[in-house]
Amino acid sequence: MECRKCGACCIAPSITSATPGMPQGKPAGVRCRHLDGRNLCRLFGRPERPSFCLGWQPSPDVCGTDFDEAMANIAALEARTAQ
């Protein structure tokens, strides 16, 4: 599957590690500050891109068929892995 570049993986999950400009990470459901207006990551391909972000790969199970489904799927994953 090819990424639709919807930005859901940059909004729905929490990031618990420090990232550039976000020393406390990012809460779930909050838009990453590195996501631009076209839902593209400004850190993509750069060495400072967090390892957490590198782990996201497009797949039907995560991305679903549209942005809303991707948000719901990722939120469900977030809830199942929250501690």
N, C-alpha and C positions, 0 to 999 in steps of 0.2 A: 504494500500500500504506500502511496506517496502522500506526504504531508499536505493537508489543505491550507496550512498556515492560518488556522483560525484563532490561535492564541490560547486555547483552553488549557493547555499544559503549562502555560505561563501565568495562569490566573487561579485555576481550581486547587492545585496542591499547595501544601505548605512547604517552605524550604527552611529547615532548622539550622543550617549552617550559614555562616556569614558569606555574603556575596558583595561584589563591588557596589558601594553606595548603600548597602543594606546590611550593616554589621550584625543586626539581630535576626537576619533571615527575613522570611516573608510569611505572613499568616495565610491559611487557606482562604480562597475566595477573593484575595486582594490581587489586583493587577500588578505584575512585576514592573518595577520602574524602568527596566531595560526593554520592555515591549513598546514598539513604536506605534504610531497611529494606523499603520497597515497590518498590525499584529505580527510584525517581524522582530526577532530578537536582535538588538543592537550588539550583543556579545557573540552572536553566532560566528563560529570559526576563529574566535580569538582565544588566546590561552587563559584569560581570566574568566571564561565561561565556567560556571560551577559544574562540578562533576555530577551533581544531582540532575542537572539539565541534560547532560550528555546521555544519561540513561533512558530518556524518553525516546521511544521509536514509534512511528505511526503504526497502528494496528486497528482492525475493525472492532476488537474488544474494548479498546480504550477510546478511539476516536468516534465510533458510531457512524452515523450518516450525516450529522451536521453539528454545529457549534453547541447547541443545547444538549444534544445527546452526549457529546464529548464532556461537557461540564458535569452532567449527571453521572457519567461513568467514572470520571476522575474523582468526583466528590465521594462516590461510594467506595472507591479504593482508599481514599484518604480516611474515611470513617473506619474502614476495616483495619487499617494499619496504625491508627492513632493510639497512643499509649497514655 
